[in-house]
Amino acid sequence: MLGLERRRKIMEQLTQDRKVYVADLSRKFQVTEETIRRDLEKLEQQNLLQRNYGGAVLNEHTSEDISFIKRTSINNADKEFIAQKAEYLINDGDTLMVDASTTCLALLQRLKTRNHLTIITNSIRLVNEFVNSSFTIISSGGILRASSYALTGPAACSILEKYYVDLAIISCKGIDRTRGIMESNEPESLIKQAMIKQAKKSILLADYSKFDKTAFIKTCDFAPINYIVTNKEPSAEWLDFFSQHQIKLIY
């Protein structure tokens, strides 16, 4: 296994477990502990983790705003799983508002063969990625947040408010039964609020690491969310909560 692939898998485990140990990783990947230490050092230099005695912990804060490039290297298998599950919620001819998340990018990759989809997005990455696709793409315009390739601000929200769509598809930084659905920064949180408001139904794509996690700013309560697509069965408390709020859970 190449070092890059090994470090990607280390980040996937760290995102899920919040802590990893050198000895465990050495056995898992069948490499020396010194090799694992070098992997952790490189990941620490990217500000993805913090090394400690015997291992490392995830480097995160409620306001942490991981760049799009870094996010593309985290939880890729989970994103693909979620995208595979979510694609069946989209039909030919649907109009969609889609945020600038890497999970939404993975979903749209699976929708290339669909017919007559209209995509309204604040992501410059999505616009570029699907420039030669059959999608009808409408860009929100707005102020660029370079780290996430996302267009935000009043101009972006104003454009979104002109359209009414079948589905809003968003991601989040954390979800909590009391605090709701949260994001790491206000500009993109406001974009997601606007998308939800303009849609008949809303889909939240959230891998299991987002459950019971607090982020910087609240995007919305659970009331406007119709579907939540994740990669693992949540706890019994979450299952009961979704049932009470009439949210369809897909995993």
DRENZA-387451 format. One line per 4 residues: for each residue x, y, z of N, C-alpha, C, O. Coordinates in Angstrom, 3 decimals. Example, Ala and Ser with C-alpha at 12.3 -4.5 7.8 and 13.67 -1.06 7.14 Angstrom:
% residues 2
13.190:-5.690:7.800:12.300:-4.500:7.800:13.200:-3.300:7.800:14.236:-3.319:8.465 ~ 12.850:-2.250:7.080:13.670:-1.060:7.140:12.900:0.030:7.870:13.409:1.138:8.039
***
This chain:
% residues 251
0.844:-1.204:0.000:0.000:0.000:0.000:0.876:1.250:0.000:1.824:1.354:0.778 ~ 0.551:2.192:-0.877:1.299:3.438:-0.938:1.045:4.277:0.305:-0.002:4.169:0.943 ~ 2.028:5.122:0.640:1.910:5.955:1.826:0.692:6.856:1.798:0.042:7.059:2.824 ~ 0.376:7.404:0.620:-0.765:8.305:0.504:-2.067:7.590:0.829:-2.922:8.133:1.528
-2.215:6.371:0.320:-3.415:5.591:0.591:-3.479:5.193:2.063:-4.548:5.210:2.673 ~ -2.333:4.836:2.624:-2.300:4.461:4.036:-2.706:5.647:4.920:-3.458:5.478:5.880 ~ -2.209:6.840:4.596:-2.556:8.021:5.395:-4.029:8.371:5.243:-4.649:8.858:6.188 ~ -4.597:8.129:4.068:-6.028:8.363:3.881:-6.836:7.434:4.779:-7.816:7.859:5.391
-6.431:6.166:4.859:-7.133:5.212:5.705:-6.937:5.531:7.184:-7.841:5.314:7.992 ~ -5.765:6.042:7.539:-5.540:6.465:8.920:-6.513:7.584:9.278:-7.086:7.580:10.367 ~ -6.707:8.549:8.364:-7.628:9.651:8.624:-9.070:9.163:8.711:-9.849:9.684:9.508 ~ -9.431:8.177:7.908:-10.782:7.624:7.986:-11.019:7.007:9.368:-12.066:7.222:9.977
-10.042:6.240:9.857:-10.187:5.629:11.184:-10.197:6.694:12.271:-10.960:6.602:13.232 ~ -9.345:7.709:12.117:-9.258:8.755:13.131:-10.545:9.575:13.182:-10.990:9.954:14.265 ~ -11.142:9.850:12.036:-12.397:10.591:12.004:-13.500:9.814:12.705:-14.365:10.400:13.357 ~ -13.468:8.503:12.569:-14.496:7.661:13.189:-14.252:7.482:14.684:-15.181:7.593:15.484
-12.997:7.204:15.064:-12.692:6.835:16.445:-12.156:7.986:17.284:-12.085:7.882:18.509 ~ -11.774:9.092:16.629:-11.241:10.279:17.307:-9.832:10.085:17.866:-9.192:11.065:18.248 ~ -9.331:8.842:17.924:-7.993:8.582:18.448:-7.447:7.326:17.790:-8.186:6.367:17.565 ~ -6.153:7.329:17.481:-5.502:6.144:16.942:-4.203:5.911:17.699:-3.640:6.825:18.301
-3.733:4.646:17.654:-2.511:4.269:18.353:-1.490:3.727:17.354:-1.831:2.977:16.439 ~ -0.246:4.118:17.545:0.824:3.723:16.631:0.923:2.210:16.531:0.998:1.658:15.433 ~ 0.922:1.543:17.669:1.084:0.084:17.667:-0.045:-0.597:16.900:0.199:-1.532:16.139 ~ -1.279:-0.134:17.096:-2.431:-0.724:16.397:-2.329:-0.510:14.894:-2.585:-1.424:14.110
-1.954:0.704:14.499:-1.840:1.013:13.073:-0.704:0.218:12.427:-0.814:-0.211:11.278 ~ 0.380:0.026:13.168:1.500:-0.758:12.663:1.073:-2.184:12.341:1.442:-2.736:11.304 ~ 0.294:-2.772:13.238:-0.204:-4.135:12.995:-1.214:-4.163:11.854:-1.196:-5.063:11.014 ~ -2.088:-3.172:11.835:-3.144:-3.149:10.820:-2.579:-3.045:9.412:-3.037:-3.738:8.503
-1.580:-2.176:9.227:-1.042:-1.936:7.880:0.236:-2.725:7.607:0.810:-2.647:6.520 ~ 0.672:-3.487:8.612:1.857:-4.345:8.459:3.082:-3.554:8.027:3.796:-3.933:7.099 ~ 3.306:-2.448:8.720:4.500:-1.622:8.525:5.093:-1.338:9.900:4.466:-1.608:10.924 ~ 6.295:-0.797:9.914:6.945:-0.528:11.196:6.274:0.638:11.914:5.614:1.472:11.295
6.454:0.677:13.218:5.916:1.789:13.999:6.551:3.109:13.567:5.898:4.152:13.600 ~ 7.800:3.069:13.168:8.460:4.293:12.703:7.785:4.830:11.435:7.656:6.043:11.271 ~ 7.356:3.938:10.544:6.634:4.364:9.340:5.327:5.051:9.720:4.971:6.081:9.147 ~ 4.619:4.481:10.684:3.365:5.083:11.143:3.636:6.444:11.767:2.877:7.387:11.543
4.702:6.560:12.545:5.028:7.856:13.154:5.285:8.910:12.091:4.880:10.063:12.243 ~ 5.958:8.519:11.016:6.195:9.466:9.915:4.885:9.848:9.241:4.694:11.002:8.857 ~ 3.972:8.869:9.094:2.646:9.173:8.535:1.926:10.189:9.405:1.369:11.162:8.898 ~ 1.935:9.967:10.713:1.247:10.876:11.632:1.891:12.257:11.623:1.204:13.271:11.742
3.196:12.289:11.484:3.884:13.582:11.415:3.454:14.371:10.176:3.231:15.580:10.251 ~ 3.340:13.689:9.048:2.913:14.361:7.818:1.472:14.861:7.944:1.159:15.966:7.500 ~ 0.603:14.064:8.541:-0.786:14.469:8.718:-0.896:15.627:9.714:-1.757:16.495:9.573 ~ -0.024:15.634:10.712:-0.013:16.746:11.664:0.415:18.033:10.971:-0.117:19.104:11.263
1.370:17.934:10.058:1.822:19.113:9.300:0.703:19.700:8.448:0.720:20.887:8.122 ~ -0.273:18.860:8.087:-1.444:19.334:7.338:-2.557:19.817:8.272:-3.647:20.171:7.823 ~ -2.270:19.825:9.570:-3.216:20.297:10.586:-4.455:19.409:10.679:-5.540:19.875:11.029 ~ -4.283:18.123:10.361:-5.402:17.193:10.404:-5.482:16.439:11.722:-6.544:15.930:12.079
-4.385:16.362:12.440:-4.373:15.653:13.711:-3.330:16.255:14.635:-2.519:17.092:14.238 ~ -3.375:15.803:15.879:-2.381:16.213:16.870:-1.770:14.960:17.469:-2.467:14.137:18.062 ~ -0.455:14.823:17.308:0.220:13.651:17.854:0.312:13.741:19.375:0.441:14.825:19.944 ~ 0.245:12.593:20.009:0.490:12.524:21.439:1.233:11.231:21.730:1.585:10.488:20.814
1.469:10.968:23.004:2.248:9.781:23.356:1.520:8.515:22.920:0.427:8.217:23.403 ~ 2.129:7.784:22.015:1.582:6.503:21.581:0.607:6.567:20.432:0.155:5.524:19.958 ~ 0.261:7.770:19.959:-0.707:7.849:18.873:-1.029:9.262:18.467:-0.149:10.120:18.402 ~ -2.308:9.503:18.191:-2.743:10.828:17.744:-4.230:10.982:17.976:-4.960:9.994:18.061
-4.679:12.220:18.079:-6.097:12.534:18.207:-6.491:13.461:17.072:-5.653:14.158:16.500 ~ -7.768:13.458:16.757:-8.279:14.313:15.690:-8.155:15.773:16.094:-8.508:16.146:17.213 ~ -7.657:16.589:15.193:-7.489:18.015:15.454:-8.739:18.736:14.977:-8.886:19.017:13.788 ~ -9.639:19.033:15.908:-10.893:19.658:15.514:-11.386:20.603:16.599:-11.129:20.416:17.788
-12.102:21.622:16.144:-12.758:22.585:17.012:-14.133:22.851:16.420:-14.382:22.525:15.259 ~ -15.023:23.435:17.201:-16.371:23.678:16.690:-16.354:24.600:15.479:-17.230:24.506:14.619 ~ -15.368:25.490:15.400:-15.304:26.433:14.283:-14.317:26.007:13.217:-14.062:26.760:12.277 ~ -13.747:24.796:13.344:-12.762:24.351:12.376:-13.384:24.290:10.986:-14.478:23.756:10.805
-12.679:24.838:10.019:-13.186:24.934:8.658:-12.188:24.246:7.729:-11.352:24.904:7.111 ~ -12.281:22.926:7.635:-11.326:22.161:6.846:-11.506:22.480:5.373:-12.631:22.545:4.878 ~ -10.403:22.677:4.677:-10.467:23.050:3.269:-11.064:21.932:2.430:-11.057:20.768:2.830 ~ -11.578:22.294:1.269:-12.175:21.324:0.352:-11.148:20.262:-0.020:-11.469:19.074:-0.054
-9.916:20.680:-0.298:-8.867:19.745:-0.699:-8.622:18.719:0.392:-8.501:17.530:0.099 ~ -8.544:19.157:1.656:-8.334:18.224:2.758:-9.540:17.319:2.936:-9.389:16.131:3.223 ~ -10.741:17.872:2.766:-11.943:17.065:2.955:-12.054:15.947:1.935:-12.653:14.909:2.213 ~ -11.473:16.153:0.743:-11.533:15.108:-0.283:-10.717:13.886:0.101:-10.886:12.825:-0.498
-9.829:14.011:1.094:-8.999:12.884:1.513:-9.537:12.197:2.760:-8.920:11.250:3.248 ~ -10.669:12.648:3.287:-11.209:12.111:4.534:-12.516:11.374:4.269:-13.405:11.888:3.590 ~ -12.622:10.167:4.813:-13.879:9.401:4.774:-14.397:9.157:3.355:-15.608:9.178:3.132 ~ -13.508:8.930:2.407:-13.955:8.754:1.029:-14.887:7.563:0.862:-15.880:7.642:0.138
-14.569:6.464:1.528:-15.425:5.279:1.403:-16.815:5.557:1.947:-17.809:5.102:1.380 ~ -16.890:6.304:3.047:-18.185:6.645:3.632:-18.982:7.560:2.698:-20.194:7.404:2.554 ~ -18.299:8.508:2.072:-18.977:9.418:1.144:-19.538:8.662:-0.053:-20.649:8.938:-0.506 ~ -18.769:7.714:-0.558:-19.244:6.917:-1.688:-20.442:6.062:-1.295:-21.381:5.895:-2.074
-20.402:5.529:-0.092:-21.533:4.732:0.402:-22.782:5.591:0.505:-23.859:5.186:0.069 ~ -22.634:6.786:1.088:-23.768:7.697:1.237:-24.303:8.112:-0.131:-25.516:8.159:-0.337 ~ -23.402:8.412:-1.064:-23.813:8.802:-2.413:-24.603:7.684:-3.088:-25.599:7.940:-3.764 ~ -24.154:6.446:-2.903:-24.846:5.306:-3.498:-26.264:5.166:-2.949:-27.198:4.867:-3.693
-26.417:5.385:-1.645:-27.732:5.296:-1.033:-28.642:6.456:-1.446:-29.843:6.278:-1.650 ~ -28.045:7.649:-1.566:-28.839:8.850:-1.830:-29.288:8.964:-3.278:-30.288:9.624:-3.561 ~ -28.579:8.342:-4.186:-28.891:8.538:-5.610:-30.304:8.088:-5.964:-30.894:8.587:-6.923 ~ -30.849:7.148:-5.197:-32.191:6.637:-5.504:-33.304:7.595:-5.081:-34.477:7.359:-5.372
-32.928:8.681:-4.392:-33.911:9.695:-4.030:-34.103:10.728:-5.133:-35.003:11.564:-5.054 ~ -33.257:10.671:-6.163:-33.306:11.659:-7.235:-33.861:11.009:-8.493:-33.442:9.919:-8.883 ~ -34.812:11.695:-9.122:-35.449:11.184:-10.340:-35.094:12.046:-11.547:-34.718:13.209:-11.408 ~ -35.221:11.452:-12.732:-35.053:12.230:-13.966:-35.956:13.453:-13.922:-37.105:13.374:-13.488
-35.429:14.577:-14.372:-36.219:15.792:-14.441:-36.253:16.610:-13.169:-36.847:17.688:-13.156 ~ -35.629:16.131:-12.082:-35.647:16.868:-10.822:-34.829:18.152:-10.902:-33.855:18.251:-11.648 ~ -35.260:19.130:-10.107:-34.467:20.343:-9.908:-33.876:20.280:-8.505:-34.582:20.003:-7.535 ~ -32.578:20.540:-8.407:-31.850:20.355:-7.154:-31.066:21.608:-6.789:-30.489:22.268:-7.653
-31.053:21.925:-5.498:-30.075:22.857:-4.962:-29.064:22.039:-4.187:-29.434:21.226:-3.341 ~ -27.789:22.250:-4.470:-26.728:21.398:-3.937:-25.635:22.272:-3.338:-25.185:23.225:-3.975 ~ -25.204:21.956:-2.122:-24.182:22.775:-1.487:-22.779:22.404:-1.985:-22.627:21.594:-2.899 ~ -21.768:23.008:-1.371:-20.395:22.874:-1.861:-19.615:21.776:-1.155:-18.390:21.859:-1.065
-20.284:20.765:-0.661:-19.608:19.722:0.103:-19.019:18.641:-0.804:-19.450:18.461:-1.942 ~ -18.036:17.937:-0.279:-17.429:16.831:-1.024:-18.386:15.647:-1.140:-18.302:14.872:-2.092 ~ -19.293:15.504:-0.178:-20.266:14.411:-0.257:-21.262:14.659:-1.383:-21.656:13.728:-2.085 ~ -21.669:15.909:-1.554:-22.554:16.238:-2.678:-21.839:16.024:-4.011:-22.455:15.600:-4.989
-20.558:16.314:-4.048:-19.776:16.050:-5.261:-19.808:14.563:-5.586:-20.003:14.187:-6.742 ~ -19.618:13.715:-4.580:-19.658:12.268:-4.797:-21.034:11.827:-5.299:-21.127:10.942:-6.150 ~ -22.099:12.437:-4.781:-23.442:12.090:-5.226:-23.662:12.470:-6.684:-24.179:11.667:-7.461 ~ -23.278:13.677:-7.062:-23.500:14.117:-8.441:-22.711:13.269:-9.436:-23.141:13.088:-10.575
-21.565:12.751:-9.013:-20.817:11.858:-9.893:-21.652:10.640:-10.266:-21.515:10.095:-11.361 ~ -22.509:10.222:-9.360:-23.338:9.039:-9.604:-24.601:9.365:-10.394:-25.326:8.457:-10.799 ~ -24.869:10.637:-10.615:-26.094:11.047:-11.304:-25.854:11.456:-12.753:-26.755:11.980:-13.408 ~ -24.659:11.222:-13.252:-24.312:11.677:-14.601:-25.203:11.083:-15.683:-25.415:11.699:-16.728
-25.717:9.899:-15.434:-26.544:9.249:-16.451:-28.018:9.630:-16.351:-28.820:9.222:-17.191 ~ -28.377:10.404:-15.337:-29.772:10.831:-15.206:-30.103:11.865:-16.280:-29.219:12.566:-16.774 ~ -31.365:11.951:-16.630:-31.802:12.853:-17.695:-32.468:14.105:-17.139:-33.261:14.046:-16.200 ~ -32.126:15.231:-17.739:-32.822:16.505:-17.506:-32.764:16.967:-16.047:-33.747:17.483:-15.515
-31.621:16.782:-15.413:-31.448:17.312:-14.062:-30.997:18.768:-14.132:-30.135:19.124:-14.935 ~ -31.585:19.594:-13.290:-31.148:20.983:-13.153:-30.491:21.135:-11.792:-31.098:20.832:-10.764 ~ -29.247:21.604:-11.787:-28.463:21.736:-10.561:-28.208:23.217:-10.293:-27.587:23.903:-11.105 ~ -28.682:23.698:-9.167:-28.381:25.054:-8.718:-27.416:24.930:-7.546:-27.737:24.281:-6.551
-26.248:25.536:-7.647:-25.223:25.305:-6.643:-24.410:26.561:-6.358:-24.314:27.462:-7.191 ~ -23.830:26.599:-5.169:-22.898:27.671:-4.814:-21.462:27.178:-4.881:-20.552:27.855:-4.403 ~ -21.247:26.007:-5.469:-19.916:25.402:-5.543:-19.271:25.662:-6.898:-19.828:25.293:-7.931 ~ -18.104:26.293:-6.903:-17.396:26.473:-8.174:-16.754:25.158:-8.605:-16.512:24.946:-9.793
-16.480:24.280:-7.655:-15.913:22.976:-8.002:-16.933:22.150:-8.786:-16.575:21.493:-9.764 ~ -18.183:22.177:-8.371:-19.207:21.417:-9.088:-19.410:21.971:-10.489:-19.548:21.211:-11.447 ~ -19.427:23.288:-10.609:-19.591:23.909:-11.933:-18.480:23.451:-12.862:-18.733:23.108:-14.017 ~ -17.253:23.444:-12.363:-16.107:23.036:-13.177:-16.128:21.535:-13.459:-15.833:21.108:-14.576
-16.471:20.747:-12.466:-16.439:19.287:-12.584:-17.427:18.777:-13.629:-17.154:17.798:-14.323 ~ -18.579:19.447:-13.739:-19.640:18.938:-14.606:-19.909:19.863:-15.799:-21.016:19.901:-16.337 ~ -18.884:20.595:-16.190:-19.051:21.546:-17.294:-19.434:20.844:-18.598:-20.104:21.437:-19.444 ~ -19.019:19.602:-18.766:-19.339:18.859:-19.990:-20.413:17.794:-19.768:-20.591:16.904:-20.600
-21.119:17.888:-18.660:-22.174:16.906:-18.374:-23.483:17.336:-19.034:-23.577:18.399:-19.648 ~ -24.478:16.482:-18.885:-25.800:16.811:-19.435:-26.628:17.652:-18.463:-27.750:18.045:-18.784 ~ -26.084:17.928:-17.282:-26.813:18.739:-16.305:-27.032:20.155:-16.822:-26.180:20.716:-17.511 ~ -28.183:20.726:-16.482:-28.357:22.171:-16.593:-27.887:22.763:-15.272:-28.474:22.488:-14.226
-26.833:23.574:-15.311:-26.218:24.068:-14.083:-26.418:25.577:-13.963:-26.157:26.331:-14.900 ~ -26.881:25.995:-12.801:-27.048:27.414:-12.486:-26.165:27.730:-11.288:-26.297:27.114:-10.231 ~ -25.261:28.695:-11.458:-24.371:29.093:-10.370:-24.990:30.234:-9.574:-25.616:31.134:-10.135 ~ -24.806:30.182:-8.271:-25.391:31.216:-7.413:-24.671:32.546:-7.520:-25.237:33.586:-7.182
-23.403:32.528:-7.997:-22.608:33.748:-7.885:-22.338:34.054:-6.422:-22.698:33.268:-5.545 ~ -21.712:35.183:-6.155:-21.465:35.568:-4.769:-19.995:35.708:-4.459:-19.157:35.745:-5.360 ~ -19.687:35.787:-3.179:-18.329:35.986:-2.698:-17.662:34.629:-2.503:-18.228:33.741:-1.864 ~ -16.475:34.471:-3.047:-15.793:33.185:-2.986:-15.115:32.964:-1.642:-14.335:33.797:-1.181
-15.426:31.822:-1.016:-14.643:31.320:0.119:-13.671:30.305:-0.459:-14.038:29.161:-0.727 ~ -12.432:30.733:-0.647:-11.469:29.937:-1.408:-11.215:28.574:-0.794:-11.008:27.600:-1.519 ~ -11.227:28.486:0.538:-10.891:27.214:1.182:-11.888:26.113:0.857:-11.520:24.939:0.814 ~ -13.144:26.477:0.629:-14.174:25.471:0.361:-14.744:25.531:-1.054:-15.680:24.803:-1.382
-14.173:26.405:-1.894:-14.666:26.557:-3.272:-16.153:26.912:-3.292:-16.887:26.530:-4.203 ~ -16.579:27.651:-2.266:-18.003:27.968:-2.114:-18.262:29.445:-2.318:-17.505:30.290:-1.840 ~ -19.340:29.757:-3.033:-19.793:31.130:-3.224:-20.836:31.441:-2.158:-21.763:30.661:-1.943 ~ -20.683:32.571:-1.498:-21.551:32.901:-0.372:-21.930:34.374:-0.417:-21.615:35.077:-1.378
-22.608:34.834:0.627:-22.934:36.242:0.763:-24.323:36.586:0.254:-25.030:35.726:-0.271 ~ -24.718:37.861:0.412:-26.069:38.308:0.021:-26.393:38.054:-1.445:-27.520:37.683:-1.774 ~ -25.414:38.251:-2.331:-25.679:38.038:-3.762:-26.033:36.585:-4.044:-26.946:36.305:-4.822 ~ -25.307:35.652:-3.409:-25.585:34.233:-3.607:-26.974:33.870:-3.074:-27.734:33.163:-3.735
-27.298:34.358:-1.878:-28.614:34.069:-1.302:-29.736:34.661:-2.155:-30.795:34.052:-2.310 ~ -29.495:35.852:-2.707:-30.502:36.511:-3.538:-30.826:35.686:-4.784:-31.988:35.576:-5.177 ~ -29.798:35.111:-5.400:-30.017:34.259:-6.576:-30.809:33.014:-6.189:-31.751:32.640:-6.887 ~ -30.440:32.376:-5.096:-31.131:31.165:-4.669:-32.608:31.429:-4.408:-33.456:30.584:-4.693
-32.909:32.594:-3.872:-34.296:32.927:-3.521:-35.186:33.138:-4.738:-36.401:33.270:-4.590 ~ -34.615:33.172:-5.927:-35.400:33.331:-7.155:-35.928:32.000:-7.685:-36.790:31.977:-8.564 ~ -35.415:30.899:-7.155:-35.765:29.590:-7.694:-36.490:28.736:-6.642:-36.258:28.864:-5.440 ~ -37.367:27.867:-7.136:-38.035:26.879:-6.297:-37.717:25.505:-6.874:-37.870:25.282:-8.074
-37.273:24.583:-6.018:-36.758:23.308:-6.514:-37.432:22.130:-5.816:-38.120:22.269:-4.805 ~ -37.194:20.958:-6.415:-37.742:19.735:-5.824:-36.992:19.342:-4.551:-37.599:18.960:-3.551 ~ -35.670:19.442:-4.605:-34.860:18.950:-3.498:-33.704:19.890:-3.172:-33.047:20.417:-4.069 ~ -33.466:20.091:-1.891:-32.215:20.694:-1.422:-31.376:19.564:-0.853:-31.865:18.761:-0.057
-30.105:19.499:-1.261:-29.198:18.454:-0.789:-28.030:19.138:-0.104:-27.250:19.845:-0.742 ~ -27.913:18.922:1.201:-26.893:19.621:1.975:-26.131:18.636:2.854:-26.560:17.506:3.089 ~ -24.990:19.111:3.325:-24.213:18.382:4.314:-24.163:19.222:5.586:-24.836:20.249:5.676 ~ -23.379:18.799:6.558:-23.263:19.566:7.791:-21.945:19.245:8.476:-21.216:18.342:8.065
-21.654:19.998:9.525:-20.455:19.730:10.332:-20.812:18.891:11.558:-19.974:18.140:12.056 ~ -22.035:19.012:12.043:-22.439:18.238:13.203:-23.946:18.234:13.354:-24.628:19.159:12.912 ~ -24.467:17.173:13.987:-25.891:17.134:14.305:-26.054:16.676:15.748:-25.342:15.794:16.228 ~ -26.999:17.293:16.414:-27.251:17.017:17.828:-28.757:17.090:18.052:-29.423:17.973:17.512
-29.288:16.179:18.835:-30.740:16.123:19.010:-31.292:17.385:19.652:-32.440:17.749:19.397 ~ -30.509:18.054:20.471:-30.949:19.289:21.120:-30.587:20.522:20.309:-31.408:21.427:20.162 ~ -29.368:20.569:19.779:-28.861:21.767:19.104:-29.234:21.844:17.628:-29.175:22.923:17.038 ~ -29.614:20.731:17.023:-30.007:20.744:15.623:-28.861:20.424:14.687:-27.939:19.687:15.036
-28.933:20.991:13.488:-27.954:20.755:12.425:-27.023:21.957:12.368:-27.482:23.096:12.280 ~ -25.720:21.711:12.419:-24.754:22.790:12.604:-23.673:22.798:11.526:-23.394:21.791:10.875 ~ -23.079:23.982:11.370:-22.018:24.189:10.390:-20.844:24.888:11.065:-20.990:25.447:12.151 ~ -19.682:24.855:10.420:-18.477:25.433:11.016:-18.346:26.931:10.768:-17.556:27.600:11.433
-19.119:27.470:9.810:-19.000:28.897:9.510:-20.360:29.455:9.095:-21.198:28.740:8.545 ~ -20.561:30.740:9.368:-21.858:31.366:9.124:-22.187:31.552:7.646:-23.326:31.297:7.256 ~ -21.230:31.992:6.789:-21.593:32.216:5.382:-22.203:31.001:4.694:-23.199:31.127:3.982 ~ -21.611:29.820:4.903:-22.150:28.634:4.249:-23.400:28.115:4.954:-24.253:27.483:4.331
-23.505:28.382:6.240:-24.732:28.029:6.948:-25.924:28.789:6.385:-27.003:28.221:6.220 ~ -25.734:30.069:6.090:-26.812:30.888:5.518:-27.212:30.392:4.132:-28.390:30.421:3.774 ~ -26.237:29.940:3.358:-26.534:29.376:2.033:-27.419:28.139:2.175:-28.393:27.976:1.439 ~ -27.081:27.287:3.107:-27.861:26.061:3.307:-29.271:26.374:3.785:-30.227:25.710:3.385
-29.403:27.378:4.633:-30.728:27.808:5.058:-31.562:28.253:3.868:-32.742:27.917:3.768 ~ -30.947:29.012:2.965:-31.660:29.502:1.782:-32.080:28.345:0.885:-33.187:28.348:0.347 ~ -31.207:27.359:0.720:-31.531:26.205:-0.120:-32.706:25.421:0.449:-33.616:25.037:-0.286 ~ -32.686:25.185:1.753:-33.782:24.454:2.398:-35.106:25.193:2.217:-36.140:24.577:1.957
-35.065:26.498:2.355:-36.275:27.315:2.257:-36.914:27.223:0.874:-38.137:27.301:0.748 ~ -36.098:27.060:-0.158:-36.599:27.078:-1.534:-36.981:25.700:-2.061:-37.396:25.580:-3.214 ~ -36.850:24.670:-1.249:-37.062:23.302:-1.727:-38.337:22.682:-1.166:-38.744:22.962:-0.039 ~ -38.956:21.833:-1.982:-40.111:21.076:-1.506:-39.698:20.100:-0.404:-40.399:19.941:0.596
-38.556:19.454:-0.603:-38.039:18.507:0.376:-36.531:18.695:0.510:-35.871:19.204:-0.397 ~ -35.995:18.273:1.664:-34.565:18.444:1.917:-33.933:17.121:2.327:-34.518:16.328:3.065 ~ -32.727:16.909:1.827:-31.939:15.715:2.131:-30.655:16.144:2.825:-29.924:16.995:2.318 ~ -30.384:15.561:3.975:-29.127:15.812:4.676:-28.218:14.605:4.502:-28.598:13.482:4.832
-27.012:14.840:3.980:-26.009:13.795:3.843:-25.017:13.958:4.994:-24.318:14.969:5.067 ~ -24.949:12.985:5.882:-24.116:13.127:7.072:-23.529:11.783:7.476:-24.264:10.882:7.880 ~ -22.218:11.639:7.372:-21.606:10.399:7.824:-21.697:10.295:9.345:-21.945:11.281:10.039 ~ -21.493:9.088:9.838:-21.764:8.812:11.251:-20.916:9.650:12.204:-21.313:9.865:13.349
-19.757:10.127:11.752:-18.903:10.936:12.631:-19.543:12.276:12.980:-19.114:12.924:13.934 ~ -20.562:12.708:12.230:-21.221:13.988:12.495:-22.269:13.883:13.606:-22.714:14.903:14.134 ~ -22.667:12.655:13.966:-23.702:12.473:14.981:-23.151:12.817:16.376:-22.014:12.490:16.715 ~ -23.992:13.482:17.162:-23.622:13.884:18.529:-22.383:14.777:18.539:-21.566:14.719:19.458
-22.260:15.589:17.516:-21.116:16.495:17.402:-21.610:17.934:17.330:-22.554:18.233:16.599 ~ -20.983:18.812:18.079:-21.346:20.228:18.089:-20.423:21.017:17.170:-19.206:20.838:17.208 ~ -20.988:21.877:16.357:-20.209:22.765:15.506:-20.535:24.218:15.863:-21.307:24.479:16.786 ~ -19.951:25.145:15.135:-19.927:26.552:15.546:-21.286:27.237:15.490:-21.640:27.984:16.402
-22.055:26.990:14.421:-23.290:27.753:14.232:-24.422:26.842:13.775:-24.222:25.911:12.995 ~ -25.608:27.135:14.280:-26.780:26.338:13.930:-27.298:26.713:12.556:-27.481:27.892:12.252 ~ -27.533:25.711:11.730:-28.135:25.937:10.413:-29.650:25.852:10.493:-30.352:26.727:9.986 ~ -30.156:24.803:11.126:-31.606:24.652:11.234:-31.950:23.569:12.255:-31.086:22.817:12.706
-33.229:23.512:12.604:-33.742:22.393:13.374:-33.959:21.211:12.432:-33.613:21.282:11.253 ~ -34.521:20.145:12.942:-34.758:18.959:12.118:-36.083:19.026:11.356:-36.319:18.214:10.462 ~ -36.938:19.972:11.697:-38.272:20.027:11.094:-38.267:20.067:9.562:-39.070:19.365:8.946 ~ -37.383:20.869:8.910:-37.436:20.925:7.452:-36.721:19.789:6.735:-36.705:19.753:5.505
-36.132:18.863:7.478:-35.375:17.768:6.872:-36.285:16.561:6.662:-36.930:16.092:7.600 ~ -36.334:16.062:5.436:-37.179:14.912:5.112:-36.412:13.600:5.110:-36.949:12.560:5.493 ~ -35.150:13.648:4.677:-34.319:12.448:4.607:-32.953:12.735:5.216:-32.397:13.819:5.037 ~ -32.426:11.764:5.929:-31.031:11.798:6.356:-30.369:10.525:5.857:-30.822:9.417:6.146
-29.293:10.699:5.105:-28.565:9.559:4.552:-27.212:9.490:5.248:-26.455:10.460:5.246 ~ -26.914:8.341:5.840:-25.660:8.170:6.564:-25.062:6.820:6.209:-25.584:6.114:5.346 ~ -23.961:6.456:6.875:-23.234:5.243:6.507:-23.299:4.135:7.551:-22.790:3.039:7.319 ~ -23.924:4.408:8.706:-24.067:3.398:9.744:-25.403:3.577:10.456:-25.978:4.665:10.461
-25.876:2.516:11.044:-27.088:2.629:11.853:-26.770:3.411:13.124:-25.880:3.018:13.878 ~ -27.479:4.505:13.375:-27.244:5.271:14.600:-27.759:4.533:15.832:-28.295:3.428:15.740 ~ -27.586:5.166:16.977:-28.029:4.572:18.237:-29.556:4.486:18.289:-30.248:5.093:17.471 ~ -30.065:3.735:19.248:-31.508:3.604:19.420:-32.150:4.950:19.719:-33.279:5.212:19.304
-31.422:5.808:20.445:-31.943:7.140:20.757:-32.153:7.956:19.482:-33.155:8.658:19.342 ~ -31.209:7.858:18.565:-31.353:8.578:17.295:-32.489:7.987:16.458:-33.256:8.732:15.848 ~ -32.604:6.680:16.423:-33.672:6.048:15.641:-35.039:6.491:16.142:-35.935:6.785:15.351 ~ -35.187:6.535:17.441:-36.446:6.985:18.028:-36.694:8.458:17.730:-37.823:8.868:17.459
-35.633:9.242:17.784:-35.739:10.679:17.504:-36.200:10.920:16.068:-37.098:11.730:15.837 ~ -35.600:10.231:15.107:-35.987:10.401:13.707:-37.421:9.946:13.467:-38.153:10.553:12.685 ~ -37.816:8.871:14.147:-39.190:8.391:14.012:-40.179:9.433:14.528:-41.208:9.683:13.901 ~ -39.867:10.032:15.655:-40.734:11.051:16.233:-40.844:12.273:15.330:-41.899:12.905:15.266
-39.759:12.611:14.631:-39.745:13.797:13.772:-40.106:13.475:12.324:-40.005:14.335:11.449 ~ -40.525:12.242:12.075:-40.954:11.788:10.744:-39.883:12.045:9.691:-40.174:12.505:8.587 ~ -38.659:11.745:10.048:-37.522:11.837:9.133:-37.179:10.438:8.659:-36.992:9.532:9.471 ~ -37.097:10.257:7.350:-36.732:8.974:6.780:-35.222:8.809:6.850:-34.484:9.601:6.264
-34.758:7.790:7.560:-33.334:7.532:7.701:-32.920:6.451:6.708:-33.565:5.407:6.609 ~ -31.850:6.708:5.982:-31.344:5.767:4.983:-29.883:5.486:5.289:-29.087:6.413:5.435 ~ -29.526:4.202:5.386:-28.144:3.823:5.647:-27.847:2.441:5.102:-26.723:1.955:5.232
***
